[in-house]
Amino acid sequence: MQRFSNIILRTLLIVAIGISLILSWLIWTNNAKYQQGVQSGTIQTVNRRSVSTTKTMNEVFAPTKIINNTAKSQRLIYNYKYSSVREIFQQLKQAHLSDFEQISLNDSNRYQRLLHQKHSLQLVYPTSVTVNTIARLTSQRRLQQRKDHDINRIVLVLKGNQHLIYFLNDYNFAIYQVQERDLNYQQIQKLIKDNNFSVPVNTQVIAHDVQLMYLKPLKLKPVSYLITVQNNNNYISNLLNSKQGADITSHKTEGQVVYRSGMYRLLNIDNKTDMATFNDYSKTNIPTNTPDLFEDTYRSLVKIGNPLNGMYLFNYDRKNHSFIFRNYVEGFPIFQQSKNGAVKINFSQEGQTILFSKKILQVPVPAERNAVRLPATADIISGLKDNGYNIHNIQKITIGYKWSDDSQNHDIVDLTPTYYIKINDQWKSYADWIE
């Protein structure tokens, strides 16, 4: 009886939320001229609607994890009420950074010692970014004038009178030291104390890389979200609106529709997978420096028109000028939303390509599933080894949420926490690897 009541309550909540979203959508998209833009075989040029985003560039490219080093332990912390990472990253904008210099290279022992520096804080990226990009995101003009370097994490020393910040590169163990002043340590300490999720971890140098190890088993709750699939017309308006006034034509094939604007821009939408691919063959000039490339990428994200709430940079491939963004839930990335996360943006001399999902996370709904117990990371590595994997081939291990469609309601997606492992440049869940 209680289970039946829960099902009814959940169904009514979904209906109420659905009605609210429909009414909101009707208000936001009430544009008569736009609505009559689609005709058989041809889509007329329409005025591009203003695209709004709830996240600035420095929020989308903010670090995704905080590791707090006390005198006795190292802990991953998170705040369910607001983004502590974003707030602490914002504090860097208020400080003044200068006197950048490299103090170490290829010294894994010194690198490990700094990773475990007492009374320090690590702001960790899931991929490499660059010093000049951080400088632009935090409005540090003096730092932007320095030679650029790849980094993966920022270390703030919270006690003492050093007034130093360190930028670290996990690949070559480079340590860069920066002088700082006017950093509000009191506010940072307050943000650290305000966390409501904390687990013991250890950052270890393994196979010439740095791995975050969860020292004990932890429990995470599965999450369910109401989703919506964006209308094709939104993407047609945002991505294909022609400044020359040329008509937009469409061509349908089995399960797919291709929209074309002039000779250079195509939008291919797969109605079976709700994935879209946008090609702009006129955009052949790749920015020569990384901060400009990141800025161009952010503008492309905004142009798509999908909400940016919960979306962060997950992977940056410098060689191929490629970016992958994933949605994050409770501080952990979502996998299997698509092969390329939520959005993949690639720049080349042949043009720009954007792959993205039309499925948008809306609001969480009550989940009836129990919390999932995840083992310590050492047990995951042992399990992979027992199943014949060479641990030196493990590139990365992270905890993430597995995206799966709800079996009873297509408007709901279920997100289940699990371990994900990167081997041979492929991310798969632990269960998929050992199968």
C-alpha positions as CSV (number, residue, x, y, z in Angstrom):
1,M,0.0,0.0,0.0
2,Q,2.8,2.4,0.9
3,R,4.6,1.6,-2.4
4,F,1.4,2.3,-4.3
5,S,1.0,5.6,-2.6
6,N,4.6,6.5,-3.4
7,I,4.0,5.7,-7.1
8,I,0.8,7.9,-7.1
9,L,2.7,10.7,-5.4
10,R,5.6,10.5,-7.8
11,T,3.2,10.5,-10.8
12,L,1.3,13.5,-9.6
13,L,4.5,15.4,-8.9
14,I,5.7,14.6,-12.4
15,V,2.4,15.8,-13.9
16,A,2.5,19.0,-12.0
17,I,6.1,19.7,-12.9
18,G,5.3,18.8,-16.6
19,I,2.4,21.3,-16.7
20,S,4.6,24.0,-15.1
21,L,7.4,23.4,-17.7
22,I,4.9,23.4,-20.6
23,L,3.4,26.7,-19.5
24,S,6.9,28.2,-19.0
25,W,7.9,27.0,-22.4
26,L,4.9,28.6,-24.0
27,I,5.7,31.9,-22.4
28,W,9.4,31.8,-23.4
29,T,8.8,30.7,-27.0
30,N,5.8,32.8,-27.8
31,N,7.1,34.2,-31.1
32,A,4.5,34.0,-33.9
33,K,7.0,34.8,-36.6
34,Y,9.2,32.0,-35.5
35,Q,6.4,29.5,-35.2
36,Q,5.5,29.9,-38.9
37,G,9.1,29.5,-40.0
38,V,8.9,25.8,-40.8
39,Q,7.5,24.7,-44.1
40,S,7.6,21.5,-46.1
41,G,11.2,20.9,-47.3
42,T,12.2,24.5,-46.5
43,I,12.7,26.5,-43.4
44,Q,12.5,30.2,-43.8
45,T,15.0,32.5,-42.2
46,V,13.8,33.7,-38.7
47,N,15.1,36.2,-36.3
48,R,17.5,34.6,-33.8
49,R,16.1,34.6,-30.3
50,S,18.3,35.9,-27.6
51,V,20.1,33.0,-25.9
52,S,20.5,33.2,-22.2
53,T,22.8,31.2,-20.0
54,T,22.9,30.9,-16.2
55,K,26.6,30.3,-16.0
56,T,29.5,32.6,-16.9
57,M,32.6,31.4,-18.7
58,N,34.7,31.2,-15.5
59,E,31.9,29.0,-13.9
60,V,31.8,26.6,-16.8
61,F,35.6,26.3,-16.8
62,A,35.9,26.1,-13.0
63,P,37.6,23.2,-11.2
64,T,35.2,20.4,-10.3
65,K,36.7,19.0,-7.0
66,I,38.0,20.3,-3.7
67,I,40.5,18.4,-1.6
68,N,41.1,19.7,1.9
69,N,44.4,18.8,3.6
70,T,44.3,19.2,7.3
71,A,47.1,18.4,9.8
72,K,46.0,14.8,10.0
73,S,44.0,13.8,6.9
74,Q,43.1,14.5,3.3
75,R,39.4,14.7,2.4
76,L,37.3,15.4,-0.6
77,I,34.6,17.9,0.3
78,Y,31.4,19.1,-1.3
79,N,28.5,21.3,-0.5
80,Y,25.0,20.3,-1.6
81,K,23.6,23.8,-1.0
82,Y,25.9,25.7,-3.4
83,S,29.1,25.1,-5.4
84,S,32.0,25.6,-2.9
85,V,34.5,25.1,-5.8
86,R,32.9,28.0,-7.7
87,E,32.9,30.2,-4.7
88,I,36.5,29.5,-3.8
89,F,37.5,29.9,-7.5
90,Q,35.8,33.3,-7.4
91,Q,38.0,34.4,-4.5
92,L,41.0,34.2,-6.9
93,K,39.4,37.0,-8.9
94,Q,39.6,39.3,-5.9
95,A,43.3,38.5,-5.3
96,H,46.3,39.8,-7.1
97,L,48.7,37.2,-8.5
98,S,52.3,37.9,-9.7
99,D,55.9,36.7,-9.9
100,F,55.2,33.4,-11.7
101,E,58.1,30.9,-11.8
102,Q,58.7,27.2,-12.2
103,I,60.3,25.7,-9.1
104,S,60.2,21.9,-10.0
105,L,59.9,19.5,-12.9
106,N,59.8,15.7,-13.1
107,D,60.3,15.3,-9.4
108,S,57.6,13.0,-8.3
109,N,58.7,13.0,-4.7
110,R,58.5,16.7,-4.3
111,Y,55.2,16.7,-6.2
112,Q,53.8,14.1,-3.8
113,R,54.9,16.2,-0.8
114,L,53.1,19.3,-2.2
115,L,49.9,17.2,-2.8
116,H,49.9,16.4,0.9
117,Q,51.0,19.8,2.1
118,K,49.3,20.3,5.5
119,H,46.7,23.1,5.9
120,S,46.3,23.4,2.2
121,L,43.5,23.2,-0.4
122,Q,43.5,21.7,-3.8
123,L,41.2,22.9,-6.6
124,V,41.2,20.0,-9.1
125,Y,40.4,19.8,-12.8
126,P,39.4,16.5,-14.4
127,T,41.6,17.5,-17.4
128,S,44.4,19.8,-18.3
129,V,43.9,23.5,-18.6
130,T,46.5,26.3,-18.9
131,V,47.9,29.0,-16.6
132,N,47.0,31.8,-19.1
133,T,43.4,30.4,-19.3
134,I,43.1,30.5,-15.5
135,A,44.6,34.0,-15.5
136,R,41.9,35.2,-18.0
137,L,39.1,33.4,-16.1
138,T,40.2,35.2,-12.9
139,S,41.0,38.5,-14.5
140,Q,44.8,38.3,-13.6
141,R,46.3,40.5,-16.3
142,R,49.9,40.2,-15.1
143,L,49.7,36.4,-15.1
144,Q,48.3,36.4,-18.7
145,Q,51.5,38.0,-19.9
146,R,53.6,34.9,-18.9
147,K,54.5,32.0,-21.0
148,D,51.6,29.5,-21.0
149,H,51.8,26.0,-19.3
150,D,49.5,23.1,-18.8
151,I,48.2,22.5,-15.3
152,N,45.7,20.2,-13.6
153,R,45.3,21.6,-10.1
154,I,45.7,24.7,-8.0
155,V,47.1,24.5,-4.4
156,L,46.3,27.2,-1.8
157,V,48.4,27.2,1.4
158,L,46.0,28.2,4.1
159,K,48.4,28.8,7.0
160,G,51.6,30.6,7.4
161,N,52.9,33.8,5.9
162,Q,54.1,32.5,2.5
163,H,51.3,34.1,0.4
164,L,52.0,31.6,-2.3
165,I,49.7,29.7,-4.8
166,Y,50.9,26.7,-6.7
167,F,49.9,25.5,-10.1
168,L,50.6,21.8,-10.7
169,N,50.9,19.6,-13.8
170,D,50.1,15.9,-13.2
171,Y,51.8,14.8,-16.4
172,N,55.3,16.1,-15.9
173,F,55.1,16.9,-12.2
174,A,55.8,20.6,-12.9
175,I,55.3,23.0,-10.0
176,Y,54.7,26.7,-10.7
177,Q,54.8,29.2,-7.8
178,V,52.9,32.4,-7.8
179,Q,53.0,35.3,-5.3
180,E,49.6,36.4,-4.1
181,R,48.1,39.2,-2.1
182,D,44.6,40.2,-1.0
183,L,43.3,36.6,-1.0
184,N,40.5,36.3,1.5
185,Y,41.7,33.2,3.5
186,Q,39.0,33.8,6.2
187,Q,36.2,33.5,3.6
188,I,37.9,30.4,2.1
189,Q,38.1,28.8,5.6
190,K,34.4,29.6,6.1
191,L,33.5,27.9,2.8
192,I,35.5,24.8,3.7
193,K,33.7,24.5,7.1
194,D,30.4,24.9,5.4
195,N,30.7,21.7,3.5
196,N,28.1,18.9,4.1
197,F,29.8,16.0,2.3
198,S,33.3,14.8,3.3
199,V,35.1,11.5,2.6
200,P,38.7,10.4,3.3
201,V,40.9,10.3,0.1
202,N,44.5,10.1,-0.9
203,T,46.1,11.6,-4.0
204,Q,48.7,9.2,-5.1
205,V,51.2,9.2,-7.9
206,I,50.5,6.0,-9.9
207,A,52.1,5.1,-13.2
208,H,53.4,8.6,-13.8
209,D,50.0,10.2,-13.1
210,V,48.0,11.3,-10.1
211,Q,45.0,9.3,-9.0
212,L,42.4,10.2,-6.4
213,M,41.9,7.2,-4.2
214,Y,38.9,6.8,-2.0
215,L,40.2,5.2,1.1
216,K,37.0,3.7,2.5
217,P,33.7,2.5,1.0
218,L,31.2,5.3,0.6
219,K,27.5,5.4,0.0
220,L,25.9,7.7,-2.6
221,K,22.2,8.1,-3.3
222,P,20.8,7.4,-6.8
223,V,19.1,10.4,-8.3
224,S,16.2,10.6,-10.8
225,Y,15.5,13.6,-13.0
226,L,12.7,14.8,-15.1
227,I,14.0,15.5,-18.6
228,T,12.8,17.3,-21.6
229,V,13.9,17.0,-25.2
230,Q,14.4,20.4,-26.9
231,N,12.5,21.2,-30.0
232,N,14.5,21.1,-33.3
233,N,13.3,24.7,-34.0
234,N,15.3,26.0,-31.1
235,Y,18.6,24.7,-32.6
236,I,17.6,25.8,-36.1
237,S,17.1,29.3,-34.8
238,N,20.2,29.4,-32.7
239,L,22.7,27.7,-35.0
240,L,21.5,28.2,-38.5
241,N,20.1,31.6,-38.6
242,S,21.5,33.1,-41.7
243,K,22.8,36.7,-41.8
244,Q,22.6,36.7,-45.6
245,G,18.9,35.9,-45.5
246,A,19.3,32.6,-47.3
247,D,16.6,30.0,-46.8
248,I,17.3,27.0,-44.6
249,T,16.5,23.7,-46.4
250,S,15.8,20.4,-44.8
251,H,16.3,16.8,-46.0
252,K,14.9,13.8,-44.2
253,T,16.4,10.3,-44.1
254,E,15.5,7.3,-42.0
255,G,15.4,8.5,-38.4
256,Q,17.4,11.7,-39.2
257,V,16.8,15.1,-40.6
258,V,19.5,17.4,-42.0
259,Y,19.1,21.2,-42.1
260,R,21.4,23.3,-44.3
261,S,22.0,27.0,-44.2
262,G,23.9,28.1,-47.3
263,M,27.0,26.2,-48.3
264,Y,28.8,26.0,-45.0
265,R,26.4,25.2,-42.1
266,L,24.7,21.9,-41.5
267,L,22.6,20.6,-38.6
268,N,22.0,16.9,-38.4
269,I,19.5,15.6,-35.9
270,D,19.0,12.0,-35.0
271,N,15.5,11.5,-33.8
272,K,16.2,8.0,-32.5
273,T,19.0,9.0,-30.2
274,D,18.1,12.7,-29.7
275,M,21.7,13.6,-30.6
276,A,22.6,16.5,-32.9
277,T,25.7,17.4,-34.9
278,F,26.3,20.9,-36.1
279,N,29.0,21.6,-38.7
280,D,30.3,25.1,-39.6
281,Y,32.7,24.7,-42.5
282,S,33.3,28.4,-42.6
283,K,35.0,28.5,-39.2
284,T,38.4,27.3,-40.2
285,N,40.6,29.7,-38.2
286,I,41.7,28.0,-35.0
287,P,42.6,30.5,-32.2
288,T,46.4,30.5,-31.8
289,N,46.4,30.7,-28.0
290,T,44.5,28.6,-25.5
291,P,42.6,31.3,-23.7
292,D,41.1,32.5,-27.0
293,L,40.2,28.9,-27.9
294,F,38.5,28.5,-24.5
295,E,36.6,31.7,-25.1
296,D,35.5,30.6,-28.6
297,T,34.4,27.3,-27.1
298,Y,32.3,29.1,-24.4
299,R,30.6,31.2,-27.1
300,S,29.7,28.0,-29.0
301,L,28.2,26.5,-25.8
302,V,26.0,29.5,-25.3
303,K,25.0,29.5,-29.0
304,I,23.5,26.0,-28.7
305,G,21.0,27.3,-26.3
306,N,20.9,24.4,-23.9
307,P,21.0,25.3,-20.2
308,L,24.5,25.3,-18.7
309,N,23.5,24.6,-15.1
310,G,25.5,21.7,-13.8
311,M,27.7,21.6,-16.9
312,Y,31.5,21.7,-16.6
313,L,34.6,21.0,-18.8
314,F,35.5,17.3,-18.5
315,N,38.2,16.9,-21.1
316,Y,40.4,19.2,-23.2
317,D,42.5,17.6,-25.9
318,R,45.1,20.2,-26.9
319,K,46.5,18.3,-29.9
320,N,43.0,17.9,-31.5
321,H,41.6,21.2,-30.3
322,S,38.7,19.2,-28.8
323,F,36.5,19.8,-25.7
324,I,34.1,17.5,-23.9
325,F,31.6,18.9,-21.4
326,R,29.6,16.7,-19.0
327,N,26.7,17.5,-16.7
328,Y,27.6,17.1,-13.0
329,V,25.3,15.9,-10.2
330,E,26.3,16.2,-6.5
331,G,29.8,17.0,-7.6
332,F,30.2,13.9,-9.8
333,P,30.1,13.7,-13.7
334,I,27.3,11.9,-15.6
335,F,28.3,9.2,-18.1
336,Q,26.4,7.5,-20.8
337,Q,24.2,10.5,-21.5
338,S,25.9,10.1,-24.9
339,K,29.2,8.8,-26.1
340,N,30.6,12.3,-25.9
341,G,29.0,13.5,-22.7
342,A,26.6,16.4,-22.9
343,V,28.5,18.4,-25.5
344,K,31.7,17.9,-27.6
345,I,33.2,20.8,-29.5
346,N,36.0,20.3,-32.0
347,F,38.0,22.9,-34.0
348,S,39.9,22.0,-37.2
349,Q,41.1,23.6,-40.4
350,E,38.1,22.0,-42.1
351,G,35.7,23.8,-39.7
352,Q,34.0,23.5,-36.4
353,T,31.9,20.5,-35.2
354,I,29.6,20.5,-32.3
355,L,28.0,17.3,-31.0
356,F,25.3,17.6,-28.3
357,S,22.4,15.9,-26.7
358,K,18.8,17.3,-27.0
359,K,17.9,15.7,-23.6
360,I,17.9,18.3,-20.9
361,L,17.9,17.6,-17.2
362,Q,15.1,19.6,-15.6
363,V,14.3,19.0,-11.9
364,P,15.0,16.0,-9.5
365,V,12.1,13.8,-8.7
366,P,11.7,11.4,-5.7
367,A,13.9,8.3,-6.1
368,E,12.7,5.1,-4.4
369,R,16.0,3.3,-4.7
370,N,18.4,2.8,-1.7
371,A,21.8,4.3,-1.5
372,V,24.5,2.5,-3.4
373,R,27.6,1.3,-1.6
374,L,30.8,1.9,-3.6
375,P,34.0,0.1,-2.5
376,A,37.3,1.8,-1.8
377,T,39.3,2.6,-5.0
378,A,42.0,0.1,-4.0
379,D,39.4,-2.7,-4.3
380,I,38.4,-1.5,-7.7
381,I,42.0,-1.7,-8.9
382,S,42.4,-5.2,-7.4
383,G,39.3,-6.3,-9.2
384,L,40.6,-5.0,-12.5
385,K,43.9,-6.8,-11.9
386,D,42.2,-10.0,-11.0
387,N,40.3,-9.8,-14.3
388,G,43.5,-9.6,-16.3
389,Y,44.0,-5.9,-16.7
390,N,47.4,-4.3,-16.3
391,I,47.1,-1.6,-13.7
392,H,49.7,0.5,-15.7
393,N,47.2,0.7,-18.5
394,I,44.6,2.4,-16.2
395,Q,44.6,6.1,-17.2
396,K,42.0,7.4,-14.8
397,I,39.5,6.2,-12.2
398,T,36.6,8.4,-11.1
399,I,33.2,8.0,-9.5
400,G,30.4,9.1,-11.7
401,Y,26.6,8.7,-12.3
402,K,25.4,6.2,-14.9
403,W,22.6,7.6,-17.1
404,S,19.8,5.2,-17.8
405,D,16.3,5.8,-19.0
406,D,13.5,4.9,-16.6
407,S,11.7,1.7,-17.6
408,Q,8.3,3.0,-16.6
409,N,8.4,6.7,-17.6
410,H,10.3,8.0,-20.7
411,D,10.2,11.5,-19.2
412,I,12.5,10.4,-16.3
413,V,16.2,9.5,-16.3
414,D,17.7,7.5,-13.5
415,L,21.3,8.3,-12.4
416,T,23.1,5.6,-10.5
417,P,26.6,6.2,-8.9
418,T,29.3,3.8,-9.9
419,Y,33.0,3.7,-10.7
420,Y,34.2,4.7,-14.2
421,I,37.6,3.7,-15.5
422,K,39.5,5.1,-18.5
423,I,41.6,2.5,-20.4
424,N,42.8,2.9,-24.0
425,D,41.2,6.4,-24.0
426,Q,37.8,4.8,-23.4
427,W,35.6,5.5,-20.4
428,K,33.5,2.5,-19.2
429,S,31.9,1.5,-16.0
430,Y,33.7,-1.0,-13.8
431,A,31.0,-3.5,-14.5
432,D,31.4,-3.1,-18.2
433,W,35.2,-3.6,-18.1
434,I,35.1,-6.8,-16.0
435,E,32.3,-8.2,-18.2
